[in-house]
C-alpha cells in the first residue's frame, strides 16, 4: 500500500488496484464481444494481482452487478426445461466448490484455474459437437461441473458453454440459457 496526495487529504491507495482494474476492463471487453468469458480472463490474472479467493469474490460482485441490466430479455428467451436441470446440478455441487476455495492450497488453486482455462480453450477450439439429445442425468452432471468449478475457482461458464455450443443450440439461444 502507498499513500497518495489528493488535494487537501492523504489517501491510502492499494497499488494493486490499478492492475486489477486493468484486468477487469480486459475481461469486460471479452464478455462484451462474446457474452461470456470474463472469468477466464479475470480469475487467473486477478489471482496474480490478489489471491484466488479475492479474485473470485471480485468477479462474482462485479460481473453479477454488470450483468443485471442484460438479464430480463435473456430470462424471457431462455429454454427453462434445459436450464432448470443445470441449476439443480449446480446448486448441489457449488457448496463443495466453495469449500475447496476456502480450504484449498492457493498454489494448487492457481494450477486448477490454469487447467480449467487451458482445457476449456482447447475444447472450444477443437470445434467438437455433441450430436445426441442430452439426457437428464448428463444435464444435471454438467450443471454439477459448472457449480463445482464456479465455487472452487470462479469459472463456472466453460461447462455450460461447451454443453450448449458443443450441442445443437445456436449462439443466441446458448447465450440466453447461460445468462439464465
Residue pairs with C-beta under 8 A, 6 or more apart in sequence:
1 12
1 13
1 14
1 15
2 12
2 13
2 15
3 10
3 11
3 12
3 13
4 10
4 11
4 13
5 11
16 49
16 50
19 49
20 46
20 49
20 50
20 58
23 41
23 42
23 45
23 46
23 49
24 42
24 46
24 58
24 62
26 41
26 45
27 37
27 38
27 39
27 41
27 42
27 45
27 59
28 38
28 66
30 37
30 38
30 40
30 41
31 37
31 38
31 63
31 66
35 171
35 175
35 178
35 179
36 157
36 161
36 175
36 178
37 157
38 59
38 63
39 59
39 63
39 154
39 155
39 156
39 157
40 117
40 120
40 121
40 155
40 157
40 158
42 55
42 58
42 59
42 63
43 52
43 55
43 56
43 59
43 113
43 153
43 154
43 155
44 110
44 113
44 114
44 117
46 54
46 55
46 58
46 59
47 54
47 55
47 109
47 110
47 113
49 55
50 58
51 106
52 101
52 106
52 109
52 110
52 113
52 153
52 154
53 101
53 102
53 106
55 154
56 101
56 153
56 154
59 154
60 154
67 179
70 179
71 179
73 176
74 175
74 176
74 179
74 180
75 179
75 180
77 172
77 173
77 176
78 176
78 177
78 179
78 180
79 173
79 176
79 177
80 180
82 139
82 177
83 177
83 180
85 136
85 139
85 140
85 143
86 139
86 140
86 142
86 143
86 146
86 160
86 163
87 143
88 140
88 143
89 139
89 140
89 141
89 142
89 143
89 144
89 145
89 146
89 147
90 143
90 144
90 146
90 147
90 150
90 156
91 143
91 147
92 143
92 144
92 147
93 143
93 144
93 145
93 146
93 147
93 148
93 151
94 147
94 148
94 150
94 151
95 151
96 148
96 151
96 152
97 147
97 148
97 149
97 150
97 151
97 152
97 153
98 151
98 152
99 151
100 109
100 148
100 151
100 152
101 109
101 151
101 152
101 153
101 154
104 112
104 152
109 152
109 153
112 152
112 153
113 153
113 154
113 155
116 149
116 153
116 155
116 158
117 155
119 158
120 155
120 158
120 161
120 162
123 158
123 162
123 166
124 158
124 161
124 162
124 165
128 166
129 166
129 167
130 163
130 166
130 167
131 168
134 142
134 163
134 167
139 163
142 159
142 160
142 163
143 159
143 160
145 159
146 156
146 157
146 158
146 159
146 160
147 156
149 155
149 156
149 158
149 159
150 156
150 157
157 178
160 177
160 178
161 174
161 178
164 173
164 174
164 177
164 178
165 171
165 174
169 177
